[in-house]
Amino acid sequence: MPPPSPAPPATVPQLALREHHPTDPRWRGDLLAPSSHSRLVPPLAAAPAVPAGDLAAELARASLGDFAPALLLLPATERSRVRALLAYACTLLGCAGEHGMEGERLAQIGRWEADLERALGGEAGMPPPICLRMARENARRRWPLDALDELAACARRRVLRPRPATAAEAEADARSLARAAGGALLEASLNAEVNGFGGALIRLHALQHLGAALARGRCPVPEDEGLDVMAADLGATVQRECARLRPRLLRAPRGLIELPTAYRRAGVFSLLAALRLLSEIEEAGAGILGAPPHLSPAIRIGLLARARWFGLRFGLP
């Protein structure tokens, strides 16, 4: 009796192919699928079982760093709104700074925009926690859509231009991001001093974390500086950046008095912290790559007390 013939290879009906995506990367025709250089953007991961408010607060604290105590000077409703916006903005900018191909990162930013649009529109489904938090804040007070669009545009510019060509370009990018964030929070145009102050804070934060940015393949220092992280003149480059930022910070008080009352004390704390941190960065020089300077808890508490005194001095709640 002859042995039974081997069974034919299993086939997948065409209908099944249309209804179920095969998990084997070879079915996708993308040999780079398992790597970080895939041409195809995978679906966003399922939302973690983390309350949206907790996730937004954690992302806000991580992104603000030494400026996080400013949140304590905001009313509870505004603090929640700032946290939601910071979490969303940091997610977009995080997509821009990821490793991988340019098209993939742009696609990720577009998908986050689409998720937020669906969440704000109340469409059925389970949006990511960050978008859900943004939707809850939108129900209380609507977000200006043009400001949200500008945030996404800033993230796309970071993908297309990981390093500004000139100091003017770096300042314009930072001002644009500050204007978008401020417009979303305050629903109004910022005066020139506050807009410049916000841009200076963004550039100062980037300079403080220059080592981490370089590790991700992005350099916030303009190309016309000719920065070489191994060169002996890195300290001089840091000094020049600080010299550009100090006038923007010193002009800020004229604009802070025009901020809404709820944000004025937080603005004062941010200014005091920025000036102190700028001095620390100047003193560290090239050492910021290995050990970025930070404000100690005692200094933060002292600056909080000074900002609160400012509020009492001018009759702020």
Secondary structure, DSSP 8 states (H G I E B T S, - for coil): -------------HHHHHHS--SSGGGGT-TTTTSTT-SS--------SS-HHHHHHHHHHHHHGGGGGGGGGS-HHHHHHHHHHHHHHHHHHHHHTSSS-HHHHHHHHHHHHHHHHHHHTT-SS---HHHHHHHHHHHHS---HHHHHHHHHHHHHHHH-SS-SSHHHHHHHHHHHHHHHHHHHHSS---HHHHHHHHHHHHHHHHHTHHHHHHTT---S-GGG---TTSTTHHHHHHHHHHHHHHHHHTTHHHHTTS-HHHHHHHHHHHHHHHHHHHHHHHHGGGGTTS-----HHHHHHHHHHHHHHHHHTT--
